[in-house]
Amino acid sequence: MTSYATIEEARAAREKHPQKGSITGIVEIVPSADDVKPYIMINCTLNYFRVALRDNPIAGIKSIVGMAVDFAAERSSTLRAAVPGLDELRAALNDSERHYQESLSRFDSEYGTCHPVRPVAVDPEKLAEKYPAAAAYIKAENWASASNDVKSTAGTRAMKRIEAGENHETVIAEMETAWRDYCLKNVD
């Protein structure tokens, strides 16, 4: 692991890093050795990094002081600008999932009674119609989490292209075509 003396050095190193897309942040640390400088780059979420440090401490680092630069926050603001309605659609999908889970558990009472389920506040399908780019981004995001590496790669590429401002309909059509072509090619 490389450490940097200043934020500027760390930012410059991030821009030159061969896997700069996977760098999620620069963390300010309290070094425990003279040869370790106060800033390091990470390629995971800050919470995951904290858990990793707690469970398996990295030599030379006493503790995390806080984020010096949060690239995830920068990316989030860029994403919100490129994909309007994404936060609203995610909230609606989460609310719909909550409703589904509560509906499943409503008859779990040992007394045979059921409790009322709070209705969904906003229909995710209506929001998806209102914000088609957000719906396309979420679809690509779901594909990016696929266990098949080709499907996952297609989803990741589509996410990046939508975030870059390309037409979401074209991007999703090309994502689905790439997956279909791969499947047809590999099916006997």
MARFI-991690 format. One record per atom (N, C-alpha, C): residue number from 1; atom name; residue in one letter; z negated, y negated, x. Coordinates in Angstrom, 1 decimal. Example, Ala and Ser with C-alpha at 12.3 -4.5 7.8 and 13.67 -1.06 7.14 Angstrom:
  nr atom rest     c3     c2     c1
   1    N    a   -7.8    5.7   13.2
   1   CA    a   -7.8    4.5   12.3
   1    C    a   -7.8    3.3   13.2
   2    N    s   -7.1    2.2   12.8
   2   CA    s   -7.1    1.1   13.7
   2    C    s   -7.9    0.0   12.9
END
This chain:
  nr atom rest     c3     c2     c1
   1    N    m    0.0    1.2    0.8
   1   CA    m    0.0    0.0    0.0
   1    C    m    0.0   -1.2    0.9
   2    N    t    0.8   -2.2    0.5
   2   CA    t    0.9   -3.5    1.3
   2    C    t    0.1   -4.5    0.6
   3    N    s   -0.6   -5.3    1.3
   3   CA    s   -1.4   -6.4    0.7
   3    C    s   -0.8   -7.7    1.3
   4    N    y   -1.0   -8.8    0.6
   4   CA    y   -0.4  -10.1    0.9
   4    C    y   -1.5  -11.2    0.9
   5    N    a   -1.3  -12.2    1.8
   5   CA    a   -2.3  -13.2    2.0
   5    C    a   -2.2  -14.2    0.9
   6    N    t   -1.1  -14.5    0.4
   6   CA    t   -0.9  -15.5   -0.7
   6    C    t   -0.1  -15.0   -1.8
   7    N    i   -0.3  -15.7   -3.0
   7   CA    i    0.5  -15.3   -4.2
   7    C    i    2.0  -15.5   -3.9
   8    N    e    2.4  -16.5   -3.2
   8   CA    e    3.8  -16.8   -2.8
   8    C    e    4.4  -15.6   -2.1
   9    N    e    3.6  -15.1   -1.1
   9   CA    e    4.1  -13.9   -0.3
   9    C    e    4.3  -12.7   -1.2
  10    N    a    3.3  -12.5   -2.1
  10   CA    a    3.4  -11.4   -3.0
  10    C    a    4.6  -11.5   -4.0
  11    N    r    4.8  -12.7   -4.5
  11   CA    r    6.0  -13.0   -5.4
  11    C    r    7.3  -12.7   -4.6
  12    N    a    7.4  -13.2   -3.4
  12   CA    a    8.6  -13.1   -2.6
  12    C    a    8.8  -11.6   -2.3
  13    N    a    7.8  -10.8   -2.0
  13   CA    a    7.9   -9.4   -1.8
  13    C    a    8.3   -8.7   -3.0
  14    N    r    7.8   -9.1   -4.2
  14   CA    r    8.2   -8.5   -5.4
  14    C    r    9.7   -8.7   -5.7
  15    N    e   10.2   -9.9   -5.4
  15   CA    e   11.7  -10.1   -5.6
  15    C    e   12.6   -9.3   -4.7
  16    N    k   12.1   -9.0   -3.5
  16   CA    k   12.8   -8.2   -2.6
  16    C    k   12.6   -6.7   -2.7
  17    N    h   11.6   -6.3   -3.5
  17   CA    h   11.2   -4.9   -3.6
  17    C    h   12.4   -4.1   -4.2
  18    N    p   12.7   -2.9   -3.7
  18   CA    p   13.8   -2.1   -4.3
  18    C    p   13.6   -1.7   -5.7
  19    N    q   12.3   -1.5   -6.1
  19   CA    q   12.0   -1.1   -7.5
  19    C    q   11.3   -2.3   -8.2
  20    N    k   11.8   -3.5   -8.1
  20   CA    k   11.1   -4.6   -8.6
  20    C    k   10.9   -4.6  -10.1
  21    N    g   11.8   -3.9  -10.8
  21   CA    g   11.6   -3.7  -12.3
  21    C    g   10.4   -3.0  -12.7
  22    N    s    9.9   -2.1  -11.8
  22   CA    s    8.7   -1.3  -12.1
  22    C    s    7.4   -2.0  -11.7
  23    N    i    7.5   -3.1  -11.0
  23   CA    i    6.3   -3.9  -10.6
  23    C    i    5.8   -4.7  -11.8
  24    N    t    4.6   -4.4  -12.3
  24   CA    t    4.1   -5.0  -13.5
  24    C    t    3.1   -6.1  -13.2
  25    N    g    2.7   -6.3  -12.0
  25   CA    g    1.7   -7.3  -11.7
  25    C    g    1.3   -7.5  -10.3
  26    N    i    0.7   -8.6  -10.0
  26   CA    i    0.1   -8.8   -8.7
  26    C    i   -1.4   -9.0   -9.0
  27    N    v   -2.2   -8.2   -8.3
  27   CA    v   -3.7   -8.2   -8.6
  27    C    v   -4.4   -8.8   -7.4
  28    N    e   -5.4   -9.7   -7.8
  28   CA    e   -6.2  -10.3   -6.8
  28    C    e   -7.4   -9.3   -6.6
  29    N    i   -7.7   -9.0   -5.4
  29   CA    i   -8.7   -8.0   -5.1
  29    C    i   -9.7   -8.6   -4.1
  30    N    v  -10.9   -8.0   -4.0
  30   CA    v  -11.9   -8.3   -3.0
  30    C    v  -11.7   -7.3   -1.9
  31    N    p  -11.1   -7.6   -0.7
  31   CA    p  -10.9   -6.6    0.3
  31    C    p  -12.2   -6.3    1.0
  32    N    s  -12.3   -5.0    1.4
  32   CA    s  -13.5   -4.6    2.1
  32    C    s  -13.3   -4.4    3.5
  33    N    a  -12.0   -4.6    4.0
  33   CA    a  -11.7   -4.4    5.4
  33    C    a  -10.9   -5.7    5.8
  34    N    d  -11.0   -6.0    7.1
  34   CA    d  -10.4   -7.2    7.6
  34    C    d   -8.8   -7.1    7.5
  35    N    d   -8.3   -5.9    7.6
  35   CA    d   -6.8   -5.8    7.6
  35    C    d   -6.2   -5.8    6.2
  36    N    v   -7.0   -5.8    5.2
  36   CA    v   -6.5   -5.9    3.8
  36    C    v   -6.6   -7.3    3.3
  37    N    k   -5.5   -7.8    2.8
  37   CA    k   -5.4   -9.1    2.3
  37    C    k   -5.7   -9.1    0.8
  38    N    p   -5.9  -10.3    0.2
  38   CA    p   -6.4  -10.4   -1.2
  38    C    p   -5.4  -10.1   -2.3
  39    N    y   -4.1   -9.9   -2.1
  39   CA    y   -3.2   -9.7   -3.2
  39    C    y   -2.4   -8.4   -3.0
  40    N    i   -2.3   -7.6   -4.0
  40   CA    i   -1.5   -6.4   -4.0
  40    C    i   -0.6   -6.3   -5.2
  41    N    m    0.5   -5.6   -5.1
  41   CA    m    1.4   -5.4   -6.2
  41    C    m    1.1   -4.1   -6.9
  42    N    i    1.2   -4.0   -8.2
  42   CA    i    1.0   -2.7   -8.9
  42    C    i    2.2   -2.4   -9.8
  43    N    n    2.4   -1.1  -10.0
  43   CA    n    3.5   -0.7  -10.9
  43    C    n    3.0    0.0  -12.1
  44    N    c    1.9   -0.4  -12.6
  44   CA    c    1.3    0.2  -13.8
  44    C    c    0.5   -0.9  -14.6
  45    N    t    0.0   -0.5  -15.7
  45   CA    t   -0.8   -1.5  -16.5
  45    C    t   -2.1   -1.8  -15.7
  46    N    l   -2.7   -2.9  -16.0
  46   CA    l   -3.9   -3.3  -15.3
  46    C    l   -5.0   -2.3  -15.7
  47    N    n   -5.1   -1.9  -17.0
  47   CA    n   -6.1   -1.0  -17.4
  47    C    n   -6.0    0.3  -16.7
  48    N    y   -4.8    0.8  -16.6
  48   CA    y   -4.5    2.1  -15.9
  48    C    y   -5.0    2.0  -14.4
  49    N    f   -4.7    0.8  -13.8
  49   CA    f   -5.1    0.6  -12.4
  49    C    f   -6.6    0.6  -12.3
  50    N    r   -7.3   -0.1  -13.2
  50   CA    r   -8.7   -0.1  -13.2
  50    C    r   -9.3    1.3  -13.3
  51    N    v   -8.8    2.1  -14.2
  51   CA    v   -9.2    3.5  -14.4
  51    C    v   -9.0    4.3  -13.1
  52    N    a   -7.8    4.1  -12.5
  52   CA    a   -7.4    4.8  -11.3
  52    C    a   -8.4    4.4  -10.2
  53    N    l   -8.7    3.1  -10.1
  53   CA    l   -9.7    2.7   -9.0
  53    C    l  -11.1    3.3   -9.3
  54    N    r  -11.5    3.3  -10.5
  54   CA    r  -12.8    3.9  -10.9
  54    C    r  -12.9    5.4  -10.6
  55    N    d  -11.8    6.1  -11.0
  55   CA    d  -11.8    7.5  -10.8
  55    C    d  -11.5    8.0   -9.4
  56    N    n  -10.7    7.2   -8.7
  56   CA    n  -10.2    7.6   -7.3
  56    C    n  -10.0    6.3   -6.5
  57    N    p  -11.1    5.7   -6.0
  57   CA    p  -11.0    4.4   -5.3
  57    C    p  -10.0    4.4   -4.1
  58    N    i   -9.3    3.4   -4.0
  58   CA    i   -8.3    3.2   -2.9
  58    C    i   -9.1    2.6   -1.8
  59    N    a   -9.0    3.2   -0.6
  59   CA    a   -9.7    2.7    0.6
  59    C    a   -9.3    1.3    0.8
  60    N    g  -10.3    0.5    1.2
  60   CA    g  -10.1   -0.9    1.5
  60    C    g  -10.2   -1.9    0.4
  61    N    i  -10.4   -1.4   -0.9
  61   CA    i  -10.6   -2.3   -2.0
  61    C    i  -11.9   -2.1   -2.6
  62    N    k  -12.7   -3.1   -2.7
  62   CA    k  -14.1   -3.0   -3.4
  62    C    k  -13.9   -3.0   -4.9
  63    N    s  -13.3   -4.0   -5.4
  63   CA    s  -13.2   -4.1   -6.9
  63    C    s  -12.1   -5.1   -7.2
  64    N    i  -11.7   -5.0   -8.5
  64   CA    i  -10.7   -6.0   -8.9
  64    C    i  -11.4   -7.2   -9.4
  65    N    v  -10.9   -8.4   -9.0
  65   CA    v  -11.5   -9.6   -9.4
  65    C    v  -10.8  -10.1  -10.7
  66    N    g   -9.5   -9.9  -10.7
  66   CA    g   -8.7  -10.3  -11.9
  66    C    g   -7.3  -10.5  -11.6
  67    N    m   -6.5  -10.8  -12.6
  67   CA    m   -5.1  -10.9  -12.4
  67    C    m   -4.8  -12.3  -11.7
  68    N    a   -4.0  -12.3  -10.7
  68   CA    a   -3.6  -13.5  -10.1
  68    C    a   -2.3  -14.0  -10.8
  69    N    v   -1.4  -13.0  -10.9
  69   CA    v   -0.2  -13.3  -11.7
  69    C    v    0.0  -12.1  -12.6
  70    N    d    0.2  -12.3  -13.8
  70   CA    d    0.4  -11.2  -14.8
  70    C    d    1.9  -11.2  -15.2
  71    N    f    2.7  -10.3  -14.5
  71   CA    f    4.1  -10.2  -14.8
  71    C    f    4.3   -9.6  -16.2
  72    N    a    3.4   -8.8  -16.6
  72   CA    a    3.5   -8.2  -17.9
  72    C    a    3.5   -9.3  -19.0
  73    N    a    2.6  -10.3  -18.8
  73   CA    a    2.6  -11.5  -19.7
  73    C    a    3.8  -12.3  -19.7
  74    N    e    4.4  -12.5  -18.5
  74   CA    e    5.6  -13.2  -18.3
  74    C    e    6.7  -12.4  -19.1
  75    N    r    6.8  -11.1  -18.9
  75   CA    r    7.8  -10.3  -19.5
  75    C    r    7.6  -10.3  -21.0
  76    N    s    6.4  -10.3  -21.5
  76   CA    s    6.1  -10.4  -22.9
  76    C    s    6.6  -11.7  -23.5
  77    N    s    6.4  -12.8  -22.9
  77   CA    s    6.9  -14.0  -23.4
  77    C    s    8.5  -14.1  -23.4
  78    N    t    9.1  -13.5  -22.4
  78   CA    t   10.5  -13.5  -22.3
  78    C    t   11.1  -12.6  -23.4
  79    N    l   10.4  -11.5  -23.6
  79   CA    l   10.8  -10.5  -24.7
  79    C    l   10.7  -11.1  -26.0
  80    N    r    9.6  -11.9  -26.3
  80   CA    r    9.4  -12.5  -27.6
  80    C    r   10.6  -13.5  -27.8
  81    N    a   11.0  -14.2  -26.8
  81   CA    a   12.1  -15.2  -27.0
  81    C    a   13.4  -14.5  -27.2
  82    N    a   13.6  -13.3  -26.5
  82   CA    a   14.9  -12.6  -26.6
  82    C    a   15.0  -11.8  -27.9
  83    N    v   13.8  -11.3  -28.4
  83   CA    v   13.8  -10.4  -29.6
  83    C    v   12.9  -11.0  -30.6
  84    N    p   13.4  -11.9  -31.4
  84   CA    p   12.5  -12.5  -32.5
  84    C    p   12.0  -11.5  -33.5
  85    N    g   10.8  -11.6  -33.9
  85   CA    g   10.2  -10.8  -34.9
  85    C    g    9.7   -9.5  -34.4
  86    N    l    9.7   -9.3  -33.1
  86   CA    l    9.2   -8.0  -32.5
  86    C    l    7.7   -7.8  -32.8
  87    N    d    6.9   -8.8  -32.6
  87   CA    d    5.5   -8.7  -32.8
  87    C    d    5.2   -8.4  -34.3
  88    N    e    5.9   -9.1  -35.2
  88   CA    e    5.7   -8.9  -36.6
  88    C    e    6.0   -7.5  -37.1
  89    N    l    7.2   -7.0  -36.6
  89   CA    l    7.6   -5.7  -36.9
  89    C    l    6.7   -4.6  -36.4
  90    N    r    6.2   -4.8  -35.2
  90   CA    r    5.2   -3.8  -34.6
  90    C    r    3.9   -3.8  -35.4
  91    N    a    3.5   -5.0  -35.8
  91   CA    a    2.3   -5.1  -36.6
  91    C    a    2.5   -4.4  -38.0
  92    N    a    3.6   -4.5  -38.6
  92   CA    a    3.9   -3.9  -39.9
  92    C    a    4.0   -2.4  -39.7
  93    N    l    4.6   -1.9  -38.6
  93   CA    l    4.7   -0.5  -38.4
  93    C    l    3.3    0.1  -38.1
  94    N    n    2.4   -0.6  -37.4
  94   CA    n    1.1   -0.2  -37.2
  94    C    n    0.3   -0.1  -38.5
  95    N    d    0.5   -1.1  -39.3
  95   CA    d   -0.2   -1.1  -40.6
  95    C    d    0.3    0.0  -41.5
  96    N    s    1.6    0.3  -41.5
  96   CA    s    2.1    1.4  -42.2
  96    C    s    1.6    2.8  -41.7
  97    N    e    1.4    2.9  -40.4
  97   CA    e    0.8    4.1  -39.8
  97    C    e   -0.7    4.2  -40.3
  98    N    r   -1.4    3.1  -40.3
  98   CA    r   -2.8    3.1  -40.7
  98    C    r   -2.9    3.6  -42.2
  99    N    h   -2.0    3.1  -43.0
  99   CA    h   -1.9    3.4  -44.4
  99    C    h   -1.7    4.9  -44.6
 100    N    y   -0.8    5.5  -43.8
 100   CA    y   -0.4    6.9  -43.8
 100    C    y   -1.7    7.7  -43.4
 101    N    q   -2.3    7.3  -42.3
 101   CA    q   -3.5    8.1  -41.9
 101    C    q   -4.6    8.0  -42.9
 102    N    e   -4.9    6.9  -43.5
 102   CA    e   -5.9    6.7  -44.5
 102    C    e   -5.6    7.6  -45.7
 103    N    s   -4.3    7.6  -46.1
 103   CA    s   -3.9    8.4  -47.2
 103    C    s   -4.1    9.9  -47.0
 104    N    l   -3.9   10.4  -45.8
 104   CA    l   -4.2   11.8  -45.4
 104    C    l   -5.7   12.1  -45.5
 105    N    s   -6.5   11.1  -45.1
 105   CA    s   -7.9   11.4  -45.0
 105    C    s   -8.7   11.0  -46.3
 106    N    r   -8.0   10.6  -47.3
 106   CA    r   -8.7   10.1  -48.5
 106    C    r   -9.5   11.2  -49.2
 107    N    f   -9.0   12.4  -49.1
 107   CA    f   -9.6   13.5  -49.8
 107    C    f  -10.6   14.3  -49.0
 108    N    d  -10.9   13.8  -47.8
 108   CA    d  -11.8   14.5  -46.9
 108    C    d  -13.3   14.5  -47.2
 109    N    s  -13.7   13.8  -48.2
 109   CA    s  -15.1   13.7  -48.6
 109    C    s  -15.6   15.1  -49.0
 110    N    e  -16.8   15.4  -48.6
 110   CA    e  -17.4   16.7  -49.0
 110    C    e  -17.8   16.7  -50.5
 111    N    y  -17.8   15.6  -51.1
 111   CA    y  -18.2   15.5  -52.5
 111    C    y  -17.0   15.5  -53.5
 112    N    g  -15.8   15.6  -52.9
 112   CA    g  -14.7   15.8  -53.8
 112    C    g  -14.2   14.4  -54.3
 113    N    t  -14.7   13.3  -53.9
 113   CA    t  -14.3   12.0  -54.3
 113    C    t  -13.3   11.5  -53.3
 114    N    c  -12.6   10.5  -53.7
 114   CA    c  -11.7    9.9  -52.7
 114    C    c  -11.9    8.4  -52.7
 115    N    h  -11.7    7.8  -51.6
 115   CA    h  -11.9    6.3  -51.4
 115    C    h  -10.5    5.7  -51.5
 116    N    p  -10.4    4.5  -52.0
 116   CA    p   -9.1    3.8  -52.2
 116    C    p   -8.5    3.5  -50.8
 117    N    v   -7.3    3.5  -50.8
 117   CA    v   -6.5    3.2  -49.5
 117    C    v   -6.0    1.8  -49.6
 118    N    r   -6.3    0.9  -48.6
 118   CA    r   -5.8   -0.4  -48.6
 118    C    r   -4.2   -0.4  -48.5
 119    N    p   -3.5   -1.1  -49.3
 119   CA    p   -2.0   -1.0  -49.3
 119    C    p   -1.5   -1.7  -48.0
 120    N    v   -0.2   -1.3  -47.7
 120   CA    v    0.5   -1.9  -46.6
 120    C    v    0.8   -3.4  -47.0
 121    N    a    0.4   -4.3  -46.0
 121   CA    a    0.6   -5.7  -46.2
 121    C    a    2.1   -6.1  -46.3
 122    N    v    2.9   -5.6  -45.4
 122   CA    v    4.3   -6.0  -45.3
 122    C    v    5.1   -4.7  -45.1
 123    N    d    6.2   -4.6  -45.8
 123   CA    d    7.0   -3.4  -45.7
 123    C    d    7.8   -3.5  -44.4
 124    N    p    7.6   -2.5  -43.5
 124   CA    p    8.4   -2.5  -42.2
 124    C    p    9.9   -2.5  -42.4
 125    N    e   10.4   -1.8  -43.5
 125   CA    e   11.8   -1.7  -43.7
 125    C    e   12.4   -3.1  -44.0
 126    N    k   11.6   -3.9  -44.8
 126   CA    k   12.1   -5.3  -45.1
 126    C    k   12.1   -6.1  -43.8
 127    N    l   11.1   -6.0  -43.0
 127   CA    l   11.1   -6.7  -41.7
 127    C    l   12.2   -6.3  -40.8
 128    N    a   12.5   -5.0  -40.8
 128   CA    a   13.6   -4.5  -40.0
 128    C    a   14.9   -5.1  -40.4
 129    N    e   15.1   -5.3  -41.7
 129   CA    e   16.3   -5.9  -42.2
 129    C    e   16.3   -7.4  -41.8
 130    N    k   15.2   -8.0  -41.9
 130   CA    k   15.1   -9.5  -41.5
 130    C    k   15.3   -9.7  -40.0
 131    N    y   14.7   -8.7  -39.2
 131   CA    y   14.8   -8.9  -37.7
 131    C    y   15.5   -7.6  -37.1
 132    N    p   16.8   -7.5  -37.3
 132   CA    p   17.5   -6.3  -36.8
 132    C    p   17.5   -6.1  -35.3
 133    N    a   17.4   -7.2  -34.5
 133   CA    a   17.3   -7.1  -33.1
 133    C    a   15.9   -6.4  -32.7
 134    N    a   14.9   -6.8  -33.4
 134   CA    a   13.6   -6.2  -33.2
 134    C    a   13.6   -4.7  -33.5
 135    N    a   14.2   -4.4  -34.7
 135   CA    a   14.3   -3.0  -35.1
 135    C    a   15.1   -2.2  -34.0
 136    N    a   16.2   -2.8  -33.5
 136   CA    a   17.0   -2.1  -32.5
 136    C    a   16.2   -1.9  -31.2
 137    N    y   15.4   -2.9  -30.8
 137   CA    y   14.6   -2.8  -29.6
 137    C    y   13.5   -1.7  -29.8
 138    N    i   12.9   -1.7  -30.9
 138   CA    i   11.9   -0.6  -31.2
 138    C    i   12.5    0.8  -31.1
 139    N    k   13.7    0.9  -31.7
 139   CA    k   14.4    2.2  -31.6
 139    C    k   14.7    2.6  -30.2
 140    N    a   15.2    1.6  -29.4
 140   CA    a   15.5    1.9  -28.0
 140    C    a   14.2    2.2  -27.2
 141    N    e   13.1    1.5  -27.6
 141   CA    e   11.8    1.8  -27.0
 141    C    e   11.3    3.2  -27.3
 142    N    n   11.6    3.7  -28.5
 142   CA    n   11.2    5.0  -28.9
 142    C    n   12.1    6.0  -28.1
 143    N    w   13.3    5.7  -28.0
 143   CA    w   14.2    6.6  -27.2
 143    C    w   13.7    6.7  -25.7
 144    N    a   13.3    5.5  -25.2
 144   CA    a   12.8    5.5  -23.8
 144    C    a   11.6    6.4  -23.6
 145    N    s   10.9    6.7  -24.7
 145   CA    s    9.7    7.6  -24.5
 145    C    s   10.1    9.0  -24.8
 146    N    a   11.3    9.3  -24.9
 146   CA    a   11.8   10.7  -25.2
 146    C    a   11.5   11.6  -24.0
 147    N    s   11.3   12.9  -24.2
 147   CA    s   11.0   13.8  -23.1
 147    C    s   12.3   14.2  -22.3
 148    N    n   13.4   14.0  -23.0
 148   CA    n   14.7   14.3  -22.3
 148    C    n   15.0   13.1  -21.4
 149    N    d   15.3   13.3  -20.1
 149   CA    d   15.5   12.2  -19.2
 149    C    d   16.8   11.4  -19.5
 150    N    v   17.8   12.1  -20.0
 150   CA    v   19.0   11.4  -20.3
 150    C    v   18.8   10.4  -21.5
 151    N    k   18.2   11.0  -22.6
 151   CA    k   17.9   10.1  -23.7
 151    C    k   16.9    9.0  -23.4
 152    N    s   15.9    9.3  -22.5
 152   CA    s   15.0    8.3  -22.1
 152    C    s   15.7    7.2  -21.3
 153    N    t   16.6    7.6  -20.4
 153   CA    t   17.3    6.6  -19.6
 153    C    t   18.2    5.7  -20.5
 154    N    a   18.8    6.3  -21.5
 154   CA    a   19.7    5.6  -22.4
 154    C    a   18.8    4.5  -23.2
 155    N    g   17.6    4.9  -23.6
 155   CA    g   16.7    4.0  -24.3
 155    C    g   16.2    2.9  -23.4
 156    N    t   15.9    3.2  -22.2
 156   CA    t   15.4    2.2  -21.2
 156    C    t   16.5    1.2  -20.9
 157    N    r   17.7    1.7  -20.7
 157   CA    r   18.9    0.8  -20.5
 157    C    r   19.1   -0.1  -21.7
 158    N    a   19.0    0.4  -22.9
 158   CA    a   19.2   -0.3  -24.1
 158    C    a   18.2   -1.4  -24.2
 159    N    m   16.9   -1.1  -24.0
 159   CA    m   15.8   -2.1  -24.0
 159    C    m   16.1   -3.2  -23.1
 160    N    k   16.5   -2.9  -21.9
 160   CA    k   16.8   -4.0  -20.9
 160    C    k   18.0   -4.9  -21.3
 161    N    r   19.0   -4.2  -21.9
 161   CA    r   20.2   -5.0  -22.4
 161    C    r   19.8   -5.9  -23.6
 162    N    i   19.0   -5.4  -24.5
 162   CA    i   18.6   -6.2  -25.7
 162    C    i   17.8   -7.3  -25.2
 163    N    e   16.9   -7.1  -24.3
 163   CA    e   16.0   -8.1  -23.7
 163    C    e   16.9   -9.2  -23.0
 164    N    a   18.0   -8.8  -22.4
 164   CA    a   18.8   -9.7  -21.6
 164    C    a   19.7  -10.5  -22.6
 165    N    g   19.7  -10.2  -23.9
 165   CA    g   20.4  -11.0  -24.9
 165    C    g   21.7  -10.4  -25.3
 166    N    e   22.0   -9.2  -25.0
 166   CA    e   23.3   -8.6  -25.4
 166    C    e   23.1   -8.3  -26.9
 167    N    n   24.3   -8.1  -27.6
 167   CA    n   24.3   -7.8  -29.0
 167    C    n   23.6   -6.5  -29.3
 168    N    h   22.6   -6.5  -30.1
 168   CA    h   21.8   -5.3  -30.4
 168    C    h   22.6   -4.2  -31.0
 169    N    e   23.5   -4.5  -31.9
 169   CA    e   24.3   -3.5  -32.6
 169    C    e   25.2   -2.8  -31.6
 170    N    t   25.8   -3.5  -30.7
 170   CA    t   26.7   -2.9  -29.7
 170    C    t   25.8   -2.0  -28.7
 171    N    v   24.7   -2.5  -28.3
 171   CA    v   23.8   -1.8  -27.4
 171    C    v   23.4   -0.5  -28.0
 172    N    i   22.9   -0.5  -29.3
 172   CA    i   22.4    0.7  -29.9
 172    C    i   23.6    1.7  -30.1
 173    N    a   24.7    1.2  -30.5
 173   CA    a   25.9    2.1  -30.7
 173    C    a   26.3    2.7  -29.4
 174    N    e   26.2    2.0  -28.3
 174   CA    e   26.5    2.6  -27.0
 174    C    e   25.4    3.6  -26.5
 175    N    m   24.2    3.3  -26.9
 175   CA    m   23.1    4.2  -26.5
 175    C    m   23.3    5.5  -27.3
 176    N    e   23.5    5.4  -28.6
 176   CA    e   23.7    6.6  -29.4
 176    C    e   25.0    7.4  -28.9
 177    N    t   26.0    6.7  -28.6
 177   CA    t   27.3    7.3  -28.1
 177    C    t   27.0    8.1  -26.8
 178    N    a   26.3    7.4  -25.9
 178   CA    a   26.0    8.1  -24.6
 178    C    a   25.2    9.4  -24.8
 179    N    w   24.2    9.3  -25.7
 179   CA    w   23.4   10.5  -26.0
 179    C    w   24.3   11.6  -26.7
 180    N    r   25.1   11.2  -27.7
 180   CA    r   26.0   12.2  -28.4
 180    C    r   26.9   12.8  -27.4
 181    N    d   27.5   12.0  -26.5
 181   CA    d   28.5   12.6  -25.5
 181    C    d   27.8   13.5  -24.6
 182    N    y   26.6   13.2  -24.2
 182   CA    y   25.8   14.1  -23.3
 182    C    y   25.5   15.4  -24.0
 183    N    c   25.1   15.3  -25.3
 183   CA    c   24.8   16.5  -26.1
 183    C    c   26.1   17.4  -26.3
 184    N    l   27.2   16.8  -26.6
 184   CA    l   28.4   17.5  -26.8
 184    C    l   28.9   18.2  -25.6
 185    N    k   28.7   17.5  -24.5
 185   CA    k   29.2   18.0  -23.2
 185    C    k   28.3   19.2  -22.7
 186    N    n   27.1   19.2  -23.1
 186   CA    n   26.1   20.3  -22.7
 186    C    n   25.8   21.4  -23.7
 187    N    v   26.5   21.3  -24.8
 187   CA    v   26.3   22.4  -25.8
 187    C    v   27.5   23.4  -25.7
 188    N    d   27.1   24.6  -25.7
 188   CA    d   28.2   25.6  -25.5
 188    C    d   29.0   25.8  -26.8
END
